[in-house]
Amino acid sequence: MNRYLHKGEYRPSRNRTGWLIAAISLAFFAVLFCYVWQKIYLARQVAAIEYYQEANRRISDRLKMLAVEKQQLSFRGRIEQVAIGSLGMAYPEKDQMVAMIQPPRGRSTAGWSSDLAGIFRPASTAWGQQ
């Protein structure tokens, strides 16, 4: 039954401390969750950075090693040794003439097809068209 209050009377308010405690604990756990999540995320980021730094170091070491290997393999004395020893090449005699014959390039206006045609024509035919 509803009872109307008269002047000077008061109705005691409901006890809301339970809702207040629930709101405060919810806020506390939300802040705690955010803090823990941020720590975990930061740890993952640091691990990823360390992994990529190590990968970068390994790649740069490999690059330096390959550069040294390239210098060793492209050394002129080694190339001559491989040519003479493995491939059976020899220096030409003084009375031998070494000529490198390349067909002339085709007309510049015709494009790549005339370049190919210049390659496949016999040298005497191609030289006669100059």
C-alpha positions as CSV (number, residue, x, y, z in Angstrom):
1,M,0.0,0.0,0.0
2,N,1.2,3.4,-0.9
3,R,1.3,5.9,1.7
4,Y,1.6,9.6,0.9
5,L,4.1,11.5,2.9
6,H,3.1,14.6,4.7
7,K,5.2,17.6,5.4
8,G,8.0,16.7,7.9
9,E,7.8,13.0,7.2
10,Y,10.6,11.2,5.4
11,R,11.0,7.8,3.8
12,P,14.4,6.2,4.4
13,S,16.4,5.7,1.2
14,R,17.4,2.3,-0.1
15,N,20.7,0.9,0.8
16,R,22.9,1.3,-2.3
17,T,26.2,0.2,-0.9
18,G,26.1,-3.1,-2.7
19,W,25.9,-1.3,-6.1
20,L,28.7,1.0,-5.1
21,I,31.0,-1.8,-4.1
22,A,30.2,-3.7,-7.3
23,A,31.0,-0.6,-9.4
24,I,34.2,0.1,-7.6
25,S,35.3,-3.6,-7.9
26,L,34.4,-3.6,-11.6
27,A,36.5,-0.5,-12.1
28,F,39.4,-2.0,-10.2
29,F,39.4,-5.2,-12.2
30,A,39.1,-3.3,-15.4
31,V,42.2,-1.3,-14.6
32,L,44.0,-4.4,-13.4
33,F,43.1,-6.2,-16.7
34,C,44.3,-3.3,-18.8
35,Y,47.6,-3.2,-16.8
36,V,48.2,-7.0,-17.2
37,W,47.2,-6.9,-20.9
38,Q,49.6,-4.0,-21.5
39,K,52.5,-5.9,-19.8
40,I,51.8,-9.0,-21.9
41,Y,51.6,-7.0,-25.1
42,L,54.8,-5.2,-24.3
43,A,56.6,-8.5,-23.6
44,R,55.5,-9.9,-26.9
45,Q,56.7,-6.7,-28.7
46,V,60.1,-6.9,-27.0
47,A,60.4,-10.6,-28.0
48,A,59.5,-9.8,-31.6
49,I,62.0,-6.9,-31.7
50,E,64.8,-9.1,-30.4
51,Y,63.9,-11.9,-32.9
52,Y,64.0,-9.5,-35.8
53,Q,67.3,-7.9,-34.6
54,E,68.9,-11.4,-34.4
55,A,67.6,-12.2,-37.9
56,N,69.0,-8.9,-39.2
57,R,72.3,-9.7,-37.6
58,R,72.4,-13.2,-39.2
59,I,71.5,-11.8,-42.6
60,S,74.2,-9.1,-42.4
61,D,76.8,-11.6,-41.3
62,R,75.8,-13.9,-44.2
63,L,76.0,-10.9,-46.6
64,K,79.5,-10.1,-45.4
65,M,80.5,-13.7,-45.8
66,L,79.1,-13.8,-49.3
67,A,80.9,-10.6,-50.2
68,V,84.2,-12.1,-49.1
69,E,83.5,-15.3,-51.0
70,K,82.7,-13.3,-54.1
71,Q,86.0,-11.5,-53.8
72,Q,87.8,-14.7,-53.4
73,L,86.1,-16.4,-56.4
74,S,86.4,-13.4,-58.7
75,F,90.2,-13.0,-58.0
76,R,91.9,-13.0,-61.4
77,G,94.6,-15.5,-60.5
78,R,91.9,-18.0,-59.3
79,I,89.9,-17.5,-62.5
80,E,93.0,-18.3,-64.6
81,Q,93.8,-21.4,-62.5
82,V,90.2,-22.7,-63.0
83,A,90.3,-21.9,-66.8
84,I,93.7,-23.7,-67.3
85,G,93.2,-26.5,-64.8
86,S,89.5,-27.5,-64.9
87,L,88.4,-26.2,-68.3
88,G,91.6,-27.1,-70.2
89,M,92.0,-23.6,-71.7
90,A,95.4,-22.2,-72.7
91,Y,96.8,-18.9,-73.7
92,P,97.0,-18.4,-77.5
93,E,100.4,-18.6,-79.2
94,K,102.0,-15.4,-80.3
95,D,101.4,-16.2,-84.0
96,Q,97.7,-17.1,-83.4
97,M,95.1,-14.4,-84.1
98,V,92.1,-14.3,-81.8
99,A,89.0,-12.7,-83.3
100,M,85.7,-12.4,-81.8
101,I,83.0,-12.1,-84.5
102,Q,79.7,-10.6,-83.6
103,P,77.0,-9.9,-86.2
104,P,76.1,-6.2,-86.5
105,R,73.0,-5.0,-84.8
106,G,69.9,-4.5,-86.9
107,R,68.3,-1.3,-87.8
108,S,67.4,0.8,-84.8
109,T,63.9,1.7,-86.1
110,A,62.8,-1.9,-86.5
111,G,63.0,-2.9,-82.9
112,W,64.0,-6.2,-81.3
113,S,62.9,-8.3,-84.3
114,S,65.7,-6.8,-86.5
115,D,68.2,-7.5,-83.7
116,L,67.3,-11.1,-83.7
117,A,67.4,-11.2,-87.5
118,G,70.9,-9.8,-87.3
119,I,72.0,-12.6,-85.0
120,F,70.6,-15.4,-87.2
121,R,71.9,-14.1,-90.6
122,P,75.3,-15.4,-91.7
123,A,78.1,-13.0,-90.9
124,S,79.0,-12.4,-94.6
125,T,75.4,-11.5,-95.4
126,A,75.0,-9.2,-92.4
127,W,78.3,-7.4,-93.1
128,G,77.4,-6.9,-96.7
129,Q,74.4,-4.8,-95.7
130,Q,76.3,-2.1,-93.9
